[in-house]
Amino acid sequence: MSTVSVVIPCYKYGRFLADCVKSVLDEQEGVDVRVLIIDDASPDDSAEVARALAAADPRIEVRVHERNRGHIATYNEGLLEWADGDYVALLSADDRLVPGALVRAAALLDAHPEAGFAYGRPLRFQHGGPLPAARTRSTGSVVYPGRWWLERRFREGTGCITSPEVVVRTSLQRKVGGYDPELPHAGDIEMWMRLAAHADVGYVRGADQAFYRVHGNNMSTTDFGGQLDDLRQRLVAFDSVLEKCGGLLPEAAELSAAARTRLARYALRRAYRAYDRGRTGVVPVEDLEAFAAECRPDYSELAEYAALRRRRRVGARVMPYLQPLVLSAFADRGREWLWWQSWKRRGI
């Protein structure tokens, strides 16, 4: 039977801990699971809740920080210092696993020693709302060549993983090291790419693997300034992977150019859509353009820049009324929808 170490970092999420731990220990028959809860000096009752759970189940260990060390240091403590199972999973205290998720991931990794980690489809749900119905029967799995999967990330300029749906081979996690403290908001995507530079990538088909809680305290940002910060963090993440794994990637220059082009296009698209939506007063259009120039000095040759220039000529006040008539806006929405549907179906 495969062994799985599950690290649950917790900061002010004591109210979610019991449900999170239940999803790991009571709903994953077929694997030998141990849990480490690390409370990062929470001001609420997280430590007390964690200790009560550990007192009731010998499979649970608890560590409590006297001072807050931050999420990256907390992750690495569990992943690199504590985890000793065949596989390891990092699960935020406000998320939970789908029943059987660890069994499905472990079966894939058992059958494919060339795969360094396995993931599947996460289900998002709104805080305070019910859990969505989850699929628990897999229709099979697929193993993508790591370099191919990694190239997709660079060419798309984004990740395809939320986080709680991932199970990593512990030996590979130790080999590549922990999360980068220089990437507080893009450490996940950088980690998956680093792993893919060293091993192939498994995907569980058909079944859902985790529940991701959506609320105001998630690490991801949704405000307009935060979206620009997200793009900047992604750029640093791609550069970081090439710096750390460049010796394994002979096509590093091409990958860098692909990622920078895609990120420049994302930035310019967000800038010109601010005109379409009448939000130029809140969207940092000039900063987005400056970021595009940082990514690609010749950004003015991109079609997205031409779209931005046309909207500037029309003007911020008039553009929202003309937007339905602008062919580029219509085509852009169509391309985004087709791209999303394609990658959602393929899980990559």
Phi, psi and chi 1 to 4 in degrees:
 res  aa     phi    psi   chi1   chi2   chi3   chi4
   1 MET       -  131.9 -178.3 -178.5  -66.2      -
   2 SER   -69.4  148.6  -61.2      -      -      -
   3 THR  -108.4  139.0   57.2      -      -      -
   4 VAL  -129.6  126.7 -176.4      -      -      -
   5 SER   -98.0  125.2  -58.3      -      -      -
   6 VAL  -114.3  118.8  179.2      -      -      -
   7 VAL   -97.6  124.8  178.9      -      -      -
   8 ILE  -118.7   95.1  -57.1  178.6      -      -
   9 PRO   -74.9  143.5   26.4  -30.9      -      -
  10 CYS  -140.3  129.6 -179.5      -      -      -
  11 TYR  -141.3  108.1 -179.2   67.2      -      -
  12 LYS    63.3   26.2  -62.3 -165.1  -62.9 -174.2
  13 TYR  -117.9   30.4  -78.3  161.5      -      -
  14 GLY   -56.3  -32.5      -      -      -      -
  15 ARG   -68.3  -17.9   61.4 -165.8 -176.9  -80.4
  16 PHE   -99.7  -13.1  -58.4  129.6      -      -
  17 LEU   -58.8  -46.8  -98.8  177.6      -      -
  18 ALA   -59.8  -43.4      -      -      -      -
  19 ASP   -67.1  -40.6 -172.2   52.9      -      -
  20 CYS   -60.7  -50.0  176.2      -      -      -
  21 VAL   -64.3  -39.4  171.2      -      -      -
  22 LYS   -56.9  -41.6  176.8 -176.8  176.5 -177.9
  23 SER   -65.2  -23.3   76.8      -      -      -
  24 VAL   -88.0  -43.8  175.6      -      -      -
  25 LEU   -94.9  -27.3  -65.2  178.9      -      -
  26 ASP  -104.3   -9.6  -63.2  -13.7      -      -
  27 GLU  -125.8   24.3  -59.3  175.6    2.1      -
  28 GLN  -133.0   52.8  -51.8  -63.4  -33.6      -
  29 GLU   -65.4  136.3  -65.5 -177.2    5.8      -
  30 GLY   112.3   -4.2      -      -      -      -
  31 VAL  -134.5  154.9  -70.8      -      -      -
  32 ASP   -93.9  111.3 -178.7    8.1      -      -
  33 VAL  -114.2  137.9 -175.7      -      -      -
  34 ARG  -124.5  150.5  -71.6 -162.1  -50.7  124.8
  35 VAL  -126.1  136.7  168.8      -      -      -
  36 LEU  -119.4  118.8  172.8   65.0      -      -
  37 ILE   -97.4  124.3  -58.0  171.3      -      -
  38 ILE  -114.2  110.3  -52.6  179.6      -      -
  39 ASP   -89.6  121.5  176.3   63.2      -      -
  40 ASP   -93.1   61.3 -165.3   22.3      -      -
  41 ALA    57.5   48.1      -      -      -      -
  42 SER   -66.4  141.2  -61.6      -      -      -
  43 PRO   -81.4   -7.3   29.0  -34.7      -      -
  44 ASP   -94.8 -156.7   65.3   -2.4      -      -
  45 ASP   -94.2   23.8   63.1  -14.0      -      -
  46 SER   -57.1  -44.4  -67.1      -      -      -
  47 ALA   -62.6  -42.5      -      -      -      -
  48 GLU   -65.0  -41.6  -70.5   75.4   12.3      -
  49 VAL   -62.8  -44.3  172.3      -      -      -
  50 ALA   -62.1  -44.1      -      -      -      -
  51 ARG   -65.5  -35.7  -70.1 -176.3  175.8  117.8
  52 ALA   -66.4  -40.1      -      -      -      -
  53 LEU   -64.3  -41.8  -69.1  169.9      -      -
  54 ALA   -66.2  -35.6      -      -      -      -
  55 ALA   -64.7  -25.9      -      -      -      -
  56 ALA   -93.7   -8.8      -      -      -      -
  57 ASP  -149.4  116.2 -165.6  -41.2      -      -
  58 PRO   -67.5  -10.6   24.8  -34.6      -      -
  59 ARG   -79.7   -4.7  -65.7  173.3  -65.8  176.1
  60 ILE  -108.1  132.0  -56.9  172.3      -      -
  61 GLU  -116.0  155.5  -64.5  180.0   38.6      -
  62 VAL  -133.4  136.9  175.7      -      -      -
  63 ARG  -125.6  136.4  -65.8 -175.4 -177.7 -177.1
  64 VAL  -123.4  120.8  177.8      -      -      -
  65 HIS   -78.2  137.7  -67.1  166.2      -      -
  66 GLU   -74.4  -29.5  -66.9 -174.6    2.0      -
  67 ARG  -133.0  154.6   58.9  178.5 -179.9   80.8
  68 ASN   -70.1  126.9 -175.7  -89.7      -      -
  69 ARG  -105.7   -9.1  -60.7 -179.7 -171.7  176.8
  70 GLY    91.4  158.3      -      -      -      -
  71 HIS   -69.2  -34.3   63.5  -76.1      -      -
  72 ILE   -66.0  -48.2  -63.3  -64.0      -      -
  73 ALA   -61.7  -36.3      -      -      -      -
  74 THR   -66.5  -44.6  -57.7      -      -      -
  75 TYR   -55.3  -51.5  -65.1  173.1      -      -
  76 ASN   -65.7  -32.6  -69.3  -19.7      -      -
  77 GLU   -58.6  -46.8  177.6 -177.5  -11.5      -
  78 GLY   -71.7  -44.3      -      -      -      -
  79 LEU   -71.0  -39.7  -65.4  173.7      -      -
  80 LEU  -100.8  -29.7  -56.9 -179.4      -      -
  81 GLU   -96.6  -30.9  -62.5  177.9   16.1      -
  82 TRP  -108.2  -45.8  173.4   80.7      -      -
  83 ALA   -58.7  129.4      -      -      -      -
  84 ASP  -138.4    9.2   60.6    0.7      -      -
  85 GLY   -76.5  176.6      -      -      -      -
  86 ASP   -60.7  -37.6  -60.9  -42.1      -      -
  87 TYR  -133.2  159.4  -48.5  119.0      -      -
  88 VAL  -136.6  143.4   60.0      -      -      -
  89 ALA  -130.5  143.6      -      -      -      -
  90 LEU  -111.0  118.2 -179.2   67.0      -      -
  91 LEU  -129.7  115.1 -177.4   65.2      -      -
  92 SER   -62.6  147.6  175.7      -      -      -
  93 ALA   -64.5  -18.3      -      -      -      -
  94 ASP   -95.2    1.0   59.8  -29.8      -      -
  95 ASP  -106.7  179.2  -63.0  -30.6      -      -
  96 ARG  -154.8  160.0   71.2 -175.4  -33.4  -85.1
  97 LEU   -89.2  153.2  -63.2  177.0      -      -
  98 VAL   -79.5  141.7  168.9      -      -      -
  99 PRO   -50.4  130.8  -30.1   37.1      -      -
 100 GLY    82.7    1.7      -      -      -      -
 101 ALA   -61.0  -44.9      -      -      -      -
 102 LEU   -67.5  -34.3  -64.9 -178.9      -      -
 103 VAL   -65.0  -44.8 -179.7      -      -      -
 104 ARG   -64.9  -43.5  -67.7 -174.9  -71.4  -88.4
 105 ALA   -66.8  -42.7      -      -      -      -
 106 ALA   -64.5  -38.2      -      -      -      -
 107 ALA   -62.3  -40.8      -      -      -      -
 108 LEU   -63.1  -47.2 -172.3  158.9      -      -
 109 LEU   -69.8  -33.3  -66.1  169.5      -      -
 110 ASP   -62.3  -41.8  -74.9  -14.4      -      -
 111 ALA   -78.5  -19.7      -      -      -      -
 112 HIS  -131.5   84.5  -63.5  -80.3      -      -
 113 PRO   -63.0  -15.9   20.3  -31.9      -      -
 114 GLU   -77.1  -14.7   73.2  -82.8   13.9      -
 115 ALA   -84.9  130.3      -      -      -      -
 116 GLY   -89.9  -26.9      -      -      -      -
 117 PHE  -154.5  161.2   69.1   93.7      -      -
 118 ALA  -131.0  144.7      -      -      -      -
 119 TYR  -145.1  174.0   71.7  104.7      -      -
 120 GLY  -153.8 -160.5      -      -      -      -
 121 ARG   -83.2  127.3  179.7  172.7  176.5 -105.7
 122 PRO   -90.6  151.3   33.0  -33.4      -      -
 123 LEU  -109.6  121.9  -72.3  175.2      -      -
 124 ARG   -86.6  142.1  -67.8  174.2  176.1 -101.1
 125 PHE  -143.5  147.9   70.1  101.6      -      -
 126 GLN   -77.6  135.4  -70.7  -67.5  -30.8      -
 127 HIS   -56.9  132.3  173.7   59.0      -      -
 128 GLY    93.2  -13.5      -      -      -      -
 129 GLY  -100.3  172.7      -      -      -      -
 130 PRO   -75.3  157.3   29.3  -36.2      -      -
 131 LEU   -69.1  138.4  -71.5  176.5      -      -
 132 PRO   -70.4  156.8   25.0  -33.3      -      -
 133 ALA   -64.8  130.6      -      -      -      -
 134 ALA  -108.4  144.4      -      -      -      -
 135 ARG   -85.7  129.3  -58.3  171.1  -58.9  169.5
 136 THR  -117.6    3.6   58.1      -      -      -
 137 ARG  -112.2  116.5  178.8  171.9  -62.8 -179.9
 138 SER   -73.6  145.5  172.0      -      -      -
 139 THR  -102.4   15.5   58.1      -      -      -
 140 GLY   126.3 -169.2      -      -      -      -
 141 SER  -149.2  166.7   62.1      -      -      -
 142 VAL  -140.5  146.3   59.9      -      -      -
 143 VAL  -117.1  116.9  175.5      -      -      -
 144 TYR   -90.1  138.6  -59.4  110.9      -      -
 145 PRO   -56.5  131.6  -24.4   34.6      -      -
 146 GLY   -56.6  -43.1      -      -      -      -
 147 ARG   -66.2  -37.6  -56.8  -73.0  177.4   78.9
 148 TRP   -64.8  -45.3  178.8   89.4      -      -
 149 TRP   -62.9  -41.8 -170.1   91.0      -      -
 150 LEU   -62.4  -42.6  176.6   62.7      -      -
 151 GLU   -60.5  -36.9 -180.0 -176.8  -12.6      -
 152 ARG   -60.6  -40.4  -63.7  -52.3  -49.9  175.9
 153 ARG   -62.4  -42.1  -53.9  -76.1   67.7   76.8
 154 PHE   -67.8  -41.3  -86.4   83.6      -      -
 155 ARG   -73.6  -27.5  -63.6 -161.0  179.4  -79.6
 156 GLU   -90.1  -17.7  -64.2  -57.0  -33.2      -
 157 GLY    69.9   20.3      -      -      -      -
 158 THR  -156.7  172.1 -171.8      -      -      -
 159 GLY   -96.7  174.3      -      -      -      -
 160 CYS  -129.6   16.7   62.0      -      -      -
 161 ILE  -125.2  138.0  -65.5  175.0      -      -
 162 THR   -82.4  -56.7  -57.2      -      -      -
 163 SER   155.5  -51.8 -174.7      -      -      -
 164 PRO   -68.1  -12.1   25.5  -35.2      -      -
 165 GLU   -87.1    5.5   67.7  -90.7   29.9      -
 166 VAL  -101.7  137.8  179.4      -      -      -
 167 VAL  -126.1  127.5  176.7      -      -      -
 168 VAL  -113.1  144.7 -179.3      -      -      -
 169 ARG   -68.4  121.7 -162.7  175.6  -63.9  -83.5
 170 THR   -59.7  -39.6  -55.2      -      -      -
 171 SER   -61.8  -36.2   58.0      -      -      -
 172 LEU   -72.7  -38.5  179.4   60.9      -      -
 173 GLN   -58.3  -42.6 -176.6   71.4   72.3      -
 174 ARG   -67.8  -34.8  -70.4  175.9  176.3  166.8
 175 LYS   -65.8  -44.7  178.3  179.3  178.5  179.7
 176 VAL   -85.1  -16.1  -55.5      -      -      -
 177 GLY    90.6 -173.0      -      -      -      -
 178 GLY   -93.2 -168.4      -      -      -      -
 179 TYR   -71.5  147.7  -76.8   74.7      -      -
 180 ASP   -85.0  120.1 -168.8  -27.0      -      -
 181 PRO   -65.9  -14.8   21.3  -32.4      -      -
 182 GLU   -79.6   -4.7  -61.9  -60.7  -42.3      -
 183 LEU  -125.1   67.9  -62.3  168.1      -      -
 184 PRO   -65.1  -25.4   24.8  -35.3      -      -
 185 HIS  -114.0   -5.8  -59.6  -64.1      -      -
 186 ALA  -130.7   19.8      -      -      -      -
 187 GLY   -64.5  -31.2      -      -      -      -
 188 ASP   -63.9  -54.7  -72.7  -24.4      -      -
 189 ILE   -62.2  -36.2 -178.6  175.6      -      -
 190 GLU   -65.5  -38.1 -164.0 -102.4    4.7      -
 191 MET   -65.4  -47.2  175.3   57.8   71.9      -
 192 TRP   -61.6  -38.1  -45.2  139.1      -      -
 193 MET   -68.9  -39.1  -69.6 -169.2  -67.4      -
 194 ARG   -62.1  -42.7 -103.8 -164.3  -70.9  152.6
 195 LEU   -62.1  -41.8  -67.1  169.3      -      -
 196 ALA   -68.5  -22.7      -      -      -      -
 197 ALA   -70.4  -19.8      -      -      -      -
 198 HIS  -108.8  -16.5  -70.5   83.4      -      -
 199 ALA  -155.4  168.4      -      -      -      -
 200 ASP   -78.5  171.3  -68.0  -18.5      -      -
 201 VAL  -124.3  125.7  179.0      -      -      -
 202 GLY   -98.2  145.1      -      -      -      -
 203 TYR  -131.2  127.3 -177.7   75.6      -      -
 204 VAL   -85.3  120.1  177.0      -      -      -
 205 ARG   -93.6  149.0  -73.8  176.9  163.8  166.6
 206 GLY    86.2  -44.9      -      -      -      -
 207 ALA   -96.1  152.8      -      -      -      -
 208 ASP   -88.2  147.7  -57.8  -51.9      -      -
 209 GLN  -112.6  -24.0  -71.6  -67.9   91.9      -
 210 ALA  -158.3  159.3      -      -      -      -
 211 PHE  -107.0  127.4  -65.2  101.7      -      -
 212 TYR  -111.1  117.7  177.9   78.0      -      -
 213 ARG   -80.3  128.2 -171.2 -174.4  -55.4  -92.1
 214 VAL  -103.4  119.2  178.4      -      -      -
 215 HIS  -156.2  178.4   53.9   75.3      -      -
 216 GLY   -67.5  -12.3      -      -      -      -
 217 ASN  -103.0    7.2  -64.6  -37.2      -      -
 218 ASN   -59.9  153.2  -68.7  117.1      -      -
 219 MET   -67.0  -29.2  -70.3  -61.2  -60.3      -
 220 SER   -71.0  152.4   58.0      -      -      -
 221 THR  -110.8  145.5   55.0      -      -      -
 222 THR  -123.9  -11.8   56.4      -      -      -
 223 ASP   -73.3  165.1   61.6  -81.2      -      -
 224 PHE   -66.2  -42.5  -61.7  113.6      -      -
 225 GLY   -63.4  -37.4      -      -      -      -
 226 GLY   -64.6  -33.1      -      -      -      -
 227 GLN   -64.5  -38.4  -70.2  178.9   18.2      -
 228 LEU   -67.2  -42.2  176.9   56.7      -      -
 229 ASP   -59.8  -37.7  -70.2  -20.2      -      -
 230 ASP   -61.4  -44.5  171.8   62.6      -      -
 231 LEU   -61.8  -42.0  -69.9  173.8      -      -
 232 ARG   -63.6  -41.6  -72.9  173.1  173.7  152.2
 233 GLN   -64.5  -38.3  -76.4  -77.6  -49.0      -
 234 ARG   -62.1  -42.5  -78.6 -167.1 -120.2  168.7
 235 LEU   -59.9  -45.2  176.9   59.7      -      -
 236 VAL   -62.6  -37.2  175.0      -      -      -
 237 ALA   -64.8  -45.7      -      -      -      -
 238 PHE   -63.6  -43.2  -73.2  115.6      -      -
 239 ASP   -62.8  -37.7  -72.5  -14.2      -      -
 240 SER   -64.6  -42.4  176.2      -      -      -
 241 VAL   -61.5  -42.9  170.7      -      -      -
 242 LEU   -67.3  -34.5  -66.6  178.5      -      -
 243 GLU   -68.3  -40.9  179.2 -178.9   -9.5      -
 244 LYS   -82.6  -30.7  -64.7  170.2 -176.0  172.5
 245 CYS  -120.6   12.0  -54.5      -      -      -
 246 GLY   -55.8  -32.8      -      -      -      -
 247 GLY   -66.1  -20.1      -      -      -      -
 248 LEU   -93.6   -6.8  -58.9  172.3      -      -
 249 LEU  -125.0   88.5  -55.1  169.3      -      -
 250 PRO   -61.9  -21.3   20.6  -32.5      -      -
 251 GLU   -95.7   28.7   68.5  -77.6   15.2      -
 252 ALA   -56.7  -41.7      -      -      -      -
 253 ALA   -62.6  -42.1      -      -      -      -
 254 GLU   -66.9  -39.4  -67.8   82.3   -4.5      -
 255 LEU   -64.3  -42.3  -67.6  177.2      -      -
 256 SER   -61.1  -44.7  177.5      -      -      -
 257 ALA   -63.7  -39.5      -      -      -      -
 258 ALA   -64.7  -45.3      -      -      -      -
 259 ALA   -65.4  -42.5      -      -      -      -
 260 ARG   -66.5  -36.9  -73.6  173.4  173.4  -90.5
 261 THR   -65.4  -44.6  -64.4      -      -      -
 262 ARG   -64.9  -42.1  176.1   60.8   70.5  175.4
 263 LEU   -66.9  -37.1  -68.6  175.0      -      -
 264 ALA   -62.4  -39.8      -      -      -      -
 265 ARG   -67.7  -40.9  -75.9  178.4  165.9  161.2
 266 TYR   -57.7  -46.0  -79.5  142.8      -      -
 267 ALA   -63.1  -46.2      -      -      -      -
 268 LEU   -67.4  -34.9  -66.9  171.2      -      -
 269 ARG   -64.9  -42.9 -176.6  177.4  -58.5  168.3
 270 ARG   -64.4  -34.7  -70.2  176.8 -179.4  178.6
 271 ALA   -67.5  -48.1      -      -      -      -
 272 TYR   -75.5  -26.0   78.9   64.6      -      -
 273 ARG   -72.5  -20.1  -68.6 -174.3   71.2  178.7
 274 ALA   -61.8  -33.8      -      -      -      -
 275 TYR   -69.4  -41.8  -77.9   85.0      -      -
 276 ASP   -60.5  -34.0  -64.6  -16.0      -      -
 277 ARG  -101.3    2.6  -62.0  172.7  175.7  177.8
 278 GLY    67.6   35.3      -      -      -      -
 279 ARG  -119.0   23.7  -65.1  179.8  176.6  176.5
 280 THR   -65.0  -17.9   54.0      -      -      -
 281 GLY   -76.5  -19.3      -      -      -      -
 282 VAL  -118.2  -21.8  -67.7      -      -      -
 283 VAL   -87.5  129.3  175.8      -      -      -
 284 PRO   -75.6   72.6   29.8  -35.5      -      -
 285 VAL   -58.4  -47.4  173.0      -      -      -
 286 GLU   -63.4  -39.9  -58.5  -61.0  -31.5      -
 287 ASP   -67.3  -37.2  -69.5  -19.3      -      -
 288 LEU   -63.6  -41.2  -73.2  165.1      -      -
 289 GLU   -65.3  -40.6 -176.9  178.2   -7.2      -
 290 ALA   -62.4  -37.5      -      -      -      -
 291 PHE   -65.2  -41.2  174.4   79.4      -      -
 292 ALA   -59.6  -40.2      -      -      -      -
 293 ALA   -65.7  -34.9      -      -      -      -
 294 GLU   -64.8  -39.7  177.7 -175.0  -12.3      -
 295 CYS   -72.1  -42.3  -68.1      -      -      -
 296 ARG  -141.0  107.3  -87.6 -166.4   56.6  152.2
 297 PRO   -56.3  -27.2  -27.2   36.2      -      -
 298 ASP   -96.5   31.6   61.8  -15.7      -      -
 299 TYR   -58.3  -24.3   74.3   98.8      -      -
 300 SER   -66.4  -11.0   60.5      -      -      -
 301 GLU   -85.8   -8.1  -62.3  179.4    5.2      -
 302 LEU   -79.4  149.2  -62.3  173.9      -      -
 303 ALA   -62.9  -32.3      -      -      -      -
 304 GLU   -65.4  -32.9  -72.4   81.0   -0.3      -
 305 TYR   -69.4  -38.5  176.0   73.0      -      -
 306 ALA   -60.6  -39.2      -      -      -      -
 307 ALA   -65.1  -39.7      -      -      -      -
 308 LEU   -65.1  -42.4  174.6   60.0      -      -
 309 ARG   -63.7  -40.4 -174.6  174.2   55.3 -164.2
 310 ARG   -62.0  -41.0  -76.2 -166.5  -63.9  -89.7
 311 ARG   -69.6  -33.8  -75.8  157.4  174.3   78.2
 312 ARG   -64.0  -36.5  -81.1  176.9  170.8  158.2
 313 ARG   -67.4  -38.5  -71.7  174.3  179.6  171.2
 314 VAL   -69.2  -41.8  172.1      -      -      -
 315 GLY   106.4  148.7      -      -      -      -
 316 ALA   -66.4  -30.7      -      -      -      -
 317 ARG   -75.8  -35.9  -68.9 -174.7  177.9 -178.5
 318 VAL   -88.1  -32.7  177.7      -      -      -
 319 MET   -56.1  -40.8 -169.8   59.8 -145.7      -
 320 PRO   -58.3  -29.6  -26.5   36.5      -      -
 321 TYR   -79.9  -27.9  -59.6   99.4      -      -
 322 LEU   -91.3  -13.7  -65.0 -177.9      -      -
 323 GLN   -51.7  -41.6 -174.0  -96.3  -14.1      -
 324 PRO   -62.3  -19.5  -23.4   36.0      -      -
 325 LEU   -95.6   -7.1  -57.1  177.3      -      -
 326 VAL   -85.5  117.3  176.9      -      -      -
 327 LEU   -60.6  -39.7 -179.7   60.3      -      -
 328 SER   -64.1  -35.9   63.2      -      -      -
 329 ALA   -66.0  -43.4      -      -      -      -
 330 PHE   -63.5  -45.5  178.2   78.6      -      -
 331 ALA   -65.0  -36.7      -      -      -      -
 332 ASP   -64.2  -44.7 -178.8   66.4      -      -
 333 ARG   -62.1  -37.4  -71.0 -160.5  -57.0  -86.4
 334 GLY   -66.4  -42.3      -      -      -      -
 335 ARG   -64.0  -42.5  -76.0 -166.1  -60.2  -90.6
 336 GLU   -61.6  -42.9  -75.9 -170.5  -12.2      -
 337 TRP   -64.1  -45.9 -174.3   85.7      -      -
 338 LEU   -63.5  -41.6  -70.0  172.3      -      -
 339 TRP   -61.5  -46.4  175.5   85.7      -      -
 340 TRP   -63.7  -44.3  170.5 -113.3      -      -
 341 GLN   -63.0  -39.3  -67.5  -60.4  -42.6      -
 342 SER   -62.5  -50.5  171.5      -      -      -
 343 TRP   -73.5  -29.4  -65.6  112.9      -      -
 344 LYS   -65.6  -40.8 -175.3  170.0   67.3  171.2
 345 ARG   -66.7  -38.0  -74.5 -166.2  -60.0  -92.4
 346 ARG   -87.6  -12.6  -62.4  167.2   66.3 -178.5
 347 GLY    70.0   22.6      -      -      -      -
 348 ILE  -130.1      -   53.7  176.7      -      -
